[in-house]
Amino acid sequence: MQFLKKLSGLSPRGVLRLRNLLFVLALLPLVRLVAFGFLDRLGANPIEFITRNTGDWALYFLCITLAVTPLRKLTKWNWLVRLRRMLGLYAFFYVALHFTIFFWLDHFFDVQEMWADIVKRPFITVGVLAFVLLIPLAVTSTNGMVRRLGGKRWQWLHRLTYVIVPLGVLHFWWVKAGKNLLAQPILFMTIVALLLLTRVLSKNNRQRMAQLWSRRSAGNAGTTGTTLMKESK
């Protein structure tokens, strides 16, 4: 309990230290891959090992980023918001690595061959779509872009996360389904569904829905009243 209380009152300096620690820890999967490459421990199919590993970590970071807001609301650790951008950029970093390996080691930068593969295989189509949608989020992650776009437009753009993460899970599902390994995809699907459900059922969303419903009801009532007045004439 004392530990949780300390986290609740974490100072700005403490948040910075935690952020720096997470920054280093988030690089460890890449360091591990590089070390395995030098030690010749990438297995019988190194390309598959690297592709699978970077894809897994991309999905981990996407889910972690999506979990920041629900966790902040549950724990009242408001400082978690200061970690979200870095976690989101790491998600993009590992997705970009995953795509680069596909483009480089699988297709040797042959755009025509890669495009044919994207069109032919739905799981690749979904994965590439998720990567493309992530690009504008990464580009607009700076404070300067927030100011240029304006807060509301920036928030609407970054709600693409709610599309990107399910696409990532669907991509993962299709990859594993081909090998009849569905335990992990089901776990990810459950986690993402719960995280999205907490967004839908949040207090702010309930208030927005109530306001929207009241406006529609008022509009319908006004339209009905106008129609009745015209008919009475």
Salt bridges, closest charged atoms under 4 A:
GLU48 OE2 - ARG52 NH1 3.94
GLU48 OE2 - LYS179 NZ 2.86
GLU113 OE2 - HIS107 ND1 3.05
ASP117 OD2 - HIS107 NE2 3.05
ASP117 OD1 - ARG121 NH1 3.18
